[in-house]
Amino acid sequence: MRLIAGIDRPDGGRILINGRDVTALRPAARNVAMVFQSYALYPHLTVAENIAVPLSMRRMGVAQRLPLIGRIWPGSRAARRGIAEDVRSAALALGLTNLLERRPSQLSGGQRQRVALARAIVRQPAAFLMDEPLSNLDAALRVHTRREIVEIHRRAGAATLYVTHDQSEALTMADRVAVMQAGEILQVASPRAIYADPDDLRVATFIGSPRINTLPAEIDGHGLTRVAGFPTGVRLCGAERITGAATLALRPEDLYLADGGIPATAEGLEFLGESLLLHARHVGTGTALVVRLPPELVPDLPPGSRVTLGFDPARALLFDARGRRLRDTAVVPEPSLV
């Protein structure tokens, strides 16, 4: 984000915004707007004045911005009228019309964040840069405000780079998601692909709540994948054929109670309203497992009960020892895990 804004210089490559190379441009010439996690509002200015700051800096000279003489300086009256109209338009879009005369200390956290958003959109920038703008809001207000941000993005038509540690925000707001860890981009794809078709085990385990189930596996010389010595129904084919340690990953919703399958010991149930989570532990490896069950299914499973968990091998994800996704897989008929 600092590279795109022009605060830092890249060691290599180029930065393009709407096809325009801005790599060598100073920050003010890039026409980007930033929304910070900490709001960054001027406490001595009203809401209207805070929103107007970027317009005043761009449309008015130093003399025109002075408190007294600026009001009678040639051209300042017309410039102020235009700025006031744009401020009212931005305030209307974010429901701030009745707060324009208040100061930041008189606003709630959600209102302050909306003022910061209004200050960004009033410029009509080429791109928005948002650094965890909702992290200081409560859960209900986060859900409401993230929909507002999506609508702002659609109306403005400007590219938006949104940084967040909240995967719910990433999956519900983004057209494309880039998952980064330790400065490395692990995968860039649509939210659906990031969740259902991850390239890397680190992506698979980071995205999803509850997190994906991972079981240590072994691939034999025929490409057959086994967990604790039992076949899983997944066979590795083609040029990706390897042998040795691997990881079999299954989303909680892809597991279900079955007469035959993964042997596990029940540890407890968690009722979530729309679903039921069964917490269990794999008998062979001691790996913790989470199963998402329909809410109407309330099994009598006291802690310590033996269960078997089935799954569709076609929905299983296979990763090599380095965490790299192995995609060339096939389903072996009638697998047996017990």
C-alpha positions as CSV (number, residue, x, y, z in Angstrom):
1,M,0.0,0.0,0.0
2,R,2.9,2.4,0.8
3,L,4.4,1.6,-2.6
4,I,1.2,2.3,-4.5
5,A,0.7,5.6,-2.5
6,G,4.2,6.7,-3.4
7,I,5.5,6.8,0.2
8,D,8.1,4.0,-0.6
9,R,9.9,3.3,-3.8
10,P,9.8,-0.3,-5.3
11,D,13.1,-2.1,-5.8
12,G,11.8,-3.3,-9.2
13,G,8.8,-3.5,-11.5
14,R,6.2,-0.8,-12.2
15,I,3.1,0.5,-10.6
16,L,0.2,1.2,-13.0
17,I,-3.1,2.8,-12.0
18,N,-5.8,2.6,-14.8
19,G,-3.0,1.8,-17.2
20,R,-0.9,4.9,-16.2
21,D,2.6,4.3,-15.0
22,V,2.9,6.2,-11.7
23,T,6.1,4.5,-10.5
24,A,8.2,7.7,-10.6
25,L,5.4,10.1,-9.6
26,R,5.3,11.9,-6.2
27,P,2.4,10.9,-4.0
28,A,0.3,14.0,-4.7
29,A,0.4,13.4,-8.5
30,R,-0.9,9.8,-8.2
31,N,-4.5,10.8,-7.4
32,V,-5.1,8.1,-4.8
33,A,-7.1,8.5,-1.6
34,M,-6.2,6.7,1.7
35,V,-8.6,5.6,4.5
36,F,-6.7,4.8,7.7
37,Q,-7.5,2.5,10.5
38,S,-7.3,5.3,13.0
39,Y,-9.6,7.7,11.1
40,A,-7.0,10.5,11.1
41,L,-9.5,13.3,11.4
42,Y,-8.6,16.9,12.4
43,P,-10.2,17.3,15.9
44,H,-10.5,21.1,15.6
45,L,-12.5,21.0,12.3
46,T,-16.1,20.2,11.8
47,V,-17.3,17.1,9.8
48,A,-17.9,19.3,6.7
49,E,-14.4,20.9,7.1
50,N,-12.7,17.5,7.5
51,I,-14.4,16.2,4.3
52,A,-13.5,19.4,2.4
53,V,-9.7,19.3,3.3
54,P,-8.5,17.5,0.2
55,L,-10.7,19.6,-2.1
56,S,-9.4,22.9,-0.5
57,M,-5.8,21.7,-1.0
58,R,-6.4,20.9,-4.7
59,R,-8.7,23.7,-5.8
60,M,-7.6,26.7,-3.7
61,G,-4.3,28.6,-3.4
62,V,-2.5,29.4,-0.2
63,A,-4.1,32.9,0.1
64,Q,-7.6,31.6,-0.6
65,R,-7.3,29.1,2.3
66,L,-6.5,31.8,4.8
67,P,-9.3,32.3,7.5
68,L,-10.0,36.0,6.9
69,I,-8.4,37.4,3.7
70,G,-9.1,34.1,1.9
71,R,-12.9,34.8,1.8
72,I,-12.4,38.0,-0.2
73,W,-9.6,36.8,-2.4
74,P,-10.5,36.7,-6.1
75,G,-12.1,33.3,-7.1
76,S,-12.4,32.0,-3.6
77,R,-16.1,32.4,-3.3
78,A,-16.8,30.3,-6.4
79,A,-14.3,27.7,-5.3
80,R,-15.9,27.5,-1.8
81,R,-19.4,27.0,-3.3
82,G,-18.2,24.2,-5.5
83,I,-16.4,22.5,-2.6
84,A,-19.6,22.8,-0.4
85,E,-21.7,21.2,-3.0
86,D,-19.3,18.2,-3.4
87,V,-19.1,17.9,0.4
88,R,-22.9,17.7,0.7
89,S,-23.0,15.1,-2.0
90,A,-20.4,12.9,-0.3
91,A,-22.1,13.4,3.1
92,L,-25.5,12.4,1.6
93,A,-24.0,9.2,0.2
94,L,-22.8,8.1,3.7
95,G,-25.7,9.4,5.8
96,L,-23.7,12.3,7.3
97,T,-25.9,15.2,6.3
98,N,-27.2,15.9,9.8
99,L,-23.6,15.7,11.3
100,L,-21.8,18.2,9.1
101,E,-21.5,20.8,11.9
102,R,-20.3,18.5,14.6
103,R,-16.6,17.9,15.5
104,P,-15.0,14.4,15.7
105,S,-15.2,14.3,19.5
106,Q,-19.0,14.5,19.2
107,L,-19.2,11.4,16.9
108,S,-19.3,7.7,17.5
109,G,-16.6,5.4,16.1
110,G,-18.8,4.4,13.2
111,Q,-19.6,8.0,12.3
112,R,-15.9,9.0,12.4
113,Q,-15.1,6.1,10.0
114,R,-17.8,7.3,7.6
115,V,-16.4,10.8,7.7
116,A,-13.0,9.3,6.8
117,L,-14.6,7.5,3.9
118,A,-16.4,10.6,2.8
119,R,-13.2,12.6,2.8
120,A,-11.7,9.9,0.5
121,I,-14.6,9.7,-2.0
122,V,-15.1,13.4,-2.3
123,R,-11.9,13.7,-4.3
124,Q,-13.1,11.2,-6.9
125,P,-9.6,9.5,-7.0
126,A,-8.2,7.1,-9.5
127,A,-7.8,4.5,-6.7
128,F,-8.8,4.0,-3.0
129,L,-6.3,2.6,-0.5
130,M,-8.0,1.3,2.6
131,D,-5.9,0.1,5.6
132,E,-8.2,-2.0,7.8
133,P,-10.8,0.8,8.0
134,L,-13.3,-1.3,10.0
135,S,-11.2,-2.8,12.6
136,N,-12.2,-0.3,15.3
137,L,-15.9,-0.8,14.8
138,D,-18.2,-3.3,16.6
139,A,-19.4,-6.4,14.8
140,A,-22.8,-5.1,13.7
141,L,-21.5,-1.8,12.5
142,R,-18.7,-3.6,10.6
143,V,-21.3,-5.6,8.6
144,H,-23.3,-2.4,7.8
145,T,-20.2,-0.3,6.9
146,R,-18.6,-2.9,4.6
147,R,-21.8,-2.9,2.5
148,E,-21.5,0.9,2.3
149,I,-17.9,0.6,1.1
150,V,-18.9,-1.9,-1.6
151,E,-21.6,0.5,-2.8
152,I,-19.2,3.4,-2.8
153,H,-16.8,1.3,-4.9
154,R,-19.5,0.5,-7.4
155,R,-20.7,4.1,-7.7
156,A,-17.2,5.6,-7.9
157,G,-15.9,3.0,-10.4
158,A,-12.4,3.4,-9.0
159,A,-10.1,0.5,-8.1
160,T,-10.0,-0.2,-4.4
161,L,-7.1,-1.9,-2.5
162,Y,-8.4,-3.0,0.8
163,V,-6.1,-4.5,3.5
164,T,-7.6,-6.6,6.2
165,H,-6.9,-9.5,8.5
166,D,-10.6,-10.4,8.6
167,Q,-11.4,-13.1,6.1
168,S,-15.1,-12.4,6.2
169,E,-14.4,-8.9,4.9
170,A,-12.1,-10.2,2.1
171,L,-14.6,-12.9,1.0
172,T,-17.7,-10.7,1.0
173,M,-16.3,-7.5,-0.4
174,A,-13.6,-8.4,-2.9
175,D,-13.7,-9.2,-6.6
176,R,-10.1,-10.6,-6.3
177,V,-8.3,-11.6,-3.1
178,A,-4.5,-11.6,-2.6
179,V,-3.4,-13.7,0.4
180,M,-0.1,-12.5,1.8
181,Q,2.1,-14.0,4.4
182,A,5.5,-12.7,5.6
183,G,5.6,-10.3,2.6
184,E,5.0,-13.1,0.0
185,I,1.8,-13.2,-2.1
186,L,0.7,-16.8,-1.9
187,Q,-2.3,-16.6,-4.3
188,V,-4.4,-14.1,-6.2
189,A,-7.8,-15.3,-7.3
190,S,-11.6,-14.8,-6.8
191,P,-13.0,-15.3,-3.3
192,R,-14.6,-18.5,-4.4
193,A,-11.3,-19.9,-5.8
194,I,-9.4,-18.8,-2.7
195,Y,-11.8,-20.8,-0.5
196,A,-12.5,-23.9,-2.7
197,D,-9.4,-24.2,-4.8
198,P,-6.3,-22.9,-2.8
199,D,-2.9,-23.3,-4.4
200,D,-1.1,-23.5,-1.0
201,L,-1.8,-25.2,2.3
202,R,-1.2,-21.9,4.1
203,V,-4.0,-20.3,2.0
204,A,-6.3,-23.3,2.7
205,T,-5.7,-23.1,6.5
206,F,-6.0,-19.3,6.7
207,I,-9.3,-19.0,4.8
208,G,-12.3,-20.6,6.3
209,S,-14.0,-20.6,9.7
210,P,-13.8,-23.1,11.3
211,R,-10.4,-23.7,9.7
212,I,-10.0,-26.6,7.2
213,N,-9.3,-30.1,8.6
214,T,-5.8,-31.4,7.8
215,L,-4.7,-35.0,8.1
216,P,-1.1,-36.3,7.7
217,A,-1.1,-38.6,4.7
218,E,1.2,-40.8,2.7
219,I,1.3,-41.3,-1.1
220,D,2.5,-44.8,-2.2
221,G,4.2,-45.8,-5.4
222,H,0.9,-46.2,-7.2
223,G,-0.2,-42.7,-6.3
224,L,-2.7,-43.9,-3.7
225,T,-3.2,-41.6,-0.7
226,R,-3.5,-43.2,2.8
227,V,-4.1,-41.7,6.2
228,A,-2.8,-43.8,9.1
229,G,-2.4,-46.7,6.7
230,F,-6.0,-46.7,5.4
231,P,-7.0,-45.7,1.8
232,T,-8.7,-42.3,1.3
233,G,-10.1,-42.8,-2.2
234,V,-7.7,-40.2,-3.6
235,R,-5.2,-41.2,-6.2
236,L,-2.4,-38.9,-7.5
237,C,-1.9,-39.1,-11.3
238,G,0.1,-37.8,-14.2
239,A,3.2,-35.6,-14.0
240,E,2.6,-34.7,-10.4
241,R,3.2,-38.3,-9.3
242,I,5.3,-38.2,-6.1
243,T,5.6,-40.5,-3.1
244,G,6.0,-39.8,0.6
245,A,4.5,-37.4,3.1
246,A,1.5,-35.3,2.1
247,T,-1.5,-33.5,3.7
248,L,-5.1,-34.3,3.0
249,A,-7.4,-31.3,3.7
250,L,-11.2,-31.4,4.1
251,R,-13.5,-28.5,4.8
252,P,-15.8,-29.0,7.8
253,E,-18.9,-29.0,5.6
254,D,-17.4,-31.8,3.4
255,L,-17.4,-34.2,6.4
256,Y,-20.5,-36.1,7.6
257,L,-21.5,-38.9,9.9
258,A,-21.4,-42.2,8.1
259,D,-21.4,-46.0,8.7
260,G,-17.9,-46.2,7.4
261,G,-15.2,-43.6,7.0
262,I,-12.6,-41.8,9.1
263,P,-12.5,-43.2,12.6
264,A,-12.7,-40.5,15.2
265,T,-13.7,-39.9,18.9
266,A,-16.3,-37.2,19.6
267,E,-15.2,-34.5,22.0
268,G,-18.2,-32.1,22.0
269,L,-20.9,-30.3,20.1
270,E,-21.2,-26.6,19.4
271,F,-24.6,-25.2,18.4
272,L,-24.4,-22.1,16.1
273,G,-28.1,-21.7,15.1
274,E,-27.7,-22.2,11.4
275,S,-25.4,-25.2,11.9
276,L,-24.0,-27.6,14.4
277,L,-20.2,-28.2,14.9
278,L,-19.0,-31.6,16.0
279,H,-15.5,-31.5,17.5
280,A,-13.7,-34.8,17.2
281,R,-10.3,-36.4,17.1
282,H,-8.9,-38.8,14.5
283,V,-8.2,-42.1,16.1
284,G,-5.1,-43.0,14.0
285,T,-3.2,-39.7,14.2
286,G,-4.8,-37.8,17.1
287,T,-5.6,-34.9,14.7
288,A,-8.4,-32.5,15.8
289,L,-11.3,-32.5,13.4
290,V,-14.4,-30.2,13.0
291,V,-17.5,-31.3,11.2
292,R,-20.3,-28.9,10.2
293,L,-23.7,-30.6,10.5
294,P,-27.2,-29.5,9.6
295,P,-28.9,-27.8,12.6
296,E,-31.8,-30.3,12.6
297,L,-29.3,-33.1,13.1
298,V,-28.6,-33.3,16.9
299,P,-26.9,-36.6,17.5
300,D,-26.5,-38.1,20.9
301,L,-22.8,-38.1,21.1
302,P,-21.4,-37.7,24.6
303,P,-17.6,-37.0,24.8
304,G,-15.7,-40.2,24.1
305,S,-18.2,-41.6,21.6
306,R,-16.7,-43.4,18.6
307,V,-17.9,-42.0,15.3
308,T,-16.9,-42.6,11.6
309,L,-16.8,-39.6,9.2
310,G,-17.5,-39.9,5.5
311,F,-16.5,-37.5,2.8
312,D,-16.5,-37.2,-1.0
313,P,-12.9,-37.9,-2.2
314,A,-13.6,-35.5,-5.2
315,R,-13.8,-32.7,-2.7
316,A,-10.6,-33.5,-0.8
317,L,-7.6,-31.3,-1.3
318,L,-4.2,-32.8,-1.5
319,F,-0.9,-31.0,-0.7
320,D,2.7,-32.2,-0.9
321,A,5.2,-32.0,2.0
322,R,6.0,-28.3,1.2
323,G,2.4,-27.3,1.2
324,R,2.1,-27.1,-2.6
325,R,-1.3,-28.1,-4.0
326,L,-1.4,-31.4,-5.9
327,R,-4.2,-31.0,-8.5
328,D,-3.9,-34.0,-10.8
329,T,-5.9,-36.4,-8.7
330,A,-8.6,-39.0,-9.4
331,V,-11.1,-40.8,-7.3
332,V,-10.6,-44.5,-6.5
333,P,-13.9,-46.3,-6.3
334,E,-15.2,-47.5,-2.9
335,P,-12.5,-46.3,-0.5
336,S,-12.2,-47.8,2.9
337,L,-10.9,-46.0,6.0
338,V,-12.0,-48.4,8.7
